[in-house]
Amino acid sequence: MKQKSHFLLAAIVFTALFSCTQKRAVIDNSLKKYFDDSKVEGCFTMLDNTSGEITVYNMQMDTTRVLPASTFKIVNSLIGLQSGVILNDTMTIKWDGVKRPVEDWNRDMGMMEAFKVSNVPYYQEVARRIGADSMKRWIDTLHYGNMNCSGPVDSFWLNNRMKISPDEQLGLLKKLFFGQLPFRAGVQESVRQAMMRDNYTAYKLSYKTGWGVDEQRNQVGWVVGWIEENMHIYFFVTLVKSPDANIDMVKVRMDITKGILKQKGFFEGKK
């Protein structure tokens, strides 16, 4: 009963958690060239936490939900750590012995490394250990995207059941950074550390990528995260979509993201 009460209370408190209001959005169509140069459709949104200003390219796509793909590892990690399914960020899950195309996945691995290499089988096992009922309660509590985690508990974020918009991703990132999600402080810190990719004197860059296929067989790529310069925090989301099955999404999504961030004046420690 106590657990149900906890979920109910958290659901009430976090009802409007993940939507970042667009009323102050500045539309920046100069960013279109980054997507055009890669021959893809996409959007970019950024929140300047100091001013509250939101910059958006392609507002329609920014508020349209698509599958989260591996960006769901953020929430999967939070739930796994909070519930004790993942004891700590170095807890090893044994490789099942099945050879997969991504060589980095074919070995025993802890959470921190699995997050960095986006190990799908690792997180599928985490989801199975969490269980469908517990997963559903947390997804509802968080009001994550369309909250649809029906079907197999180890694939709903990959098979287009679960969907989330870039705008909603932005809201999640902000709450995670400031430790405002309904998880223990240490749990949120572990996930923030897992997201850290570049830690330089001039800037710190944290993000999670995702790559999936939508119902129309479009390749969908994500980069969601934040950049810190001079104690100023900027949250950003890049979403890329292409019908080209042979697209180098790993390269394209990062080239677009870093190109836009560079245009915005980042990476030099002057923001």
Long-range contacts (C-beta under 8 A, 24 or more apart in sequence): 7-137, 7-138, 7-140, 7-141, 10-141, 10-182, 11-140, 11-141, 11-143, 13-182, 14-141, 14-142, 14-143, 14-181, 14-182, 15-143, 16-143, 17-142, 17-143, 17-171, 17-172, 17-175, 17-181, 18-142, 18-143, 18-144, 18-145, 18-164, 18-168, 18-169, 18-171, 18-172, 18-175, 19-167, 19-168, 19-171, 20-45, 20-47, 20-54, 20-167, 20-168, 20-170, 20-171, 20-174, 21-54, 22-54, 22-56, 22-59, 22-62, 22-63, 22-167, 24-52, 24-53, 24-54, 25-54, 25-55, 25-56, 25-59, 26-53, 26-54, 26-55, 26-56, 27-56, 27-57, 27-59, 28-55, 28-56, 28-57, 29-57, 30-263, 31-57, 31-260, 31-263, 32-57, 32-58, 34-255, 34-256, 34-259, 34-260, 35-240, 35-256, 38-240, 38-252, 38-255, 38-256, 39-242, 39-244, 40-240, 40-241, 40-242, 40-247, 40-252, 40-256, 41-240, 41-241, 41-242, 42-238, 42-239, 42-240, 42-241, 42-256, 43-166, 43-237, 43-238, 43-239, 44-236, 44-237, 44-238, 44-239, 44-256, 44-257, 44-260, 45-166, 45-167, 45-170, 45-236, 45-237, 46-234, 46-235, 46-236, 46-237, 46-264, 47-170, 47-174, 47-234, 47-235, 47-236, 48-232, 48-234, 49-174, 49-232, 49-233, 49-234, 49-235, 50-232, 50-233, 54-170, 55-264, 61-166, 61-239, 61-241, 62-165, 62-166, 62-167, 62-237, 62-239, 63-165, 63-166, 63-167, 64-165, 65-145, 65-146, 65-163, 65-164, 65-165, 65-168, 66-163, 66-164, 66-165, 66-214, 66-220, 66-239, 66-241, 67-157, 67-158, 67-159, 67-160, 67-162, 67-163, 67-212, 67-214, 67-220, 68-145, 68-157, 68-162, 68-163, 68-164, 68-169, 68-210, 68-212, 68-222, 69-157, 69-158, 69-210, 69-211, 69-212, 69-220, 69-222, 70-118, 70-120, 70-123, 70-208, 70-209, 70-210, 70-211, 70-212, 70-222, 71-164, 71-169, 71-208, 71-209, 71-210, 71-222, 71-224, 72-123, 72-157, 72-162, 72-210, 73-115, 73-118, 73-123, 73-208, 74-172, 74-176, 74-191, 74-195, 74-208, 74-224, 75-138, 75-139, 75-142, 75-144, 75-172, 76-123, 76-126, 76-127, 76-130, 76-157, 77-111, 77-115, 77-123, 77-126, 77-190, 77-191, 77-194, 78-176, 78-181, 78-183, 78-187, 78-188, 78-191, 79-130, 79-134, 79-135, 79-138, 79-183, 80-111, 80-126, 80-129, 80-130, 81-111, 81-183, 81-184, 81-187, 81-190, 81-191, 82-138, 82-183, 82-184, 82-187, 83-130, 83-134, 85-126, 85-129, 85-130, 86-111, 86-126, 88-190, 89-190, 89-193, 89-194, 93-122, 93-125, 93-126, 95-121, 96-121, 96-125, 111-190, 111-194, 112-190, 112-193, 112-194, 115-191, 115-194, 115-195, 115-208, 116-194, 118-208, 118-209, 118-210, 120-158, 124-154, 124-155, 125-154, 127-153, 127-154, 128-153, 128-154, 141-182, 142-172, 142-181, 142-182, 144-168, 144-172, 158-212, 160-212, 160-214, 160-215, 166-224, 166-237, 166-239, 167-237, 169-222, 169-224, 169-237, 170-224, 170-235, 170-236, 170-237, 173-224, 173-225, 173-226, 173-235, 173-237, 174-235, 177-226, 177-233, 177-235, 195-225, 197-225, 201-269, 202-229, 202-267, 202-268, 202-269, 203-227, 203-228, 203-229, 203-266, 203-267, 203-268, 203-269, 203-271, 204-228, 204-229, 207-257, 209-250, 209-253, 209-254, 211-249, 211-250, 211-253, 214-241, 216-243, 217-243, 217-245, 218-242, 218-243, 219-243, 219-244, 219-245, 219-247, 219-249, 221-249, 221-252, 221-253, 222-253, 223-253, 223-254, 223-257, 227-261, 227-266, 229-266, 229-269, 229-270, 229-271, 230-269, 230-270, 230-271, 232-271, 234-266, 234-271, 236-260, 236-261
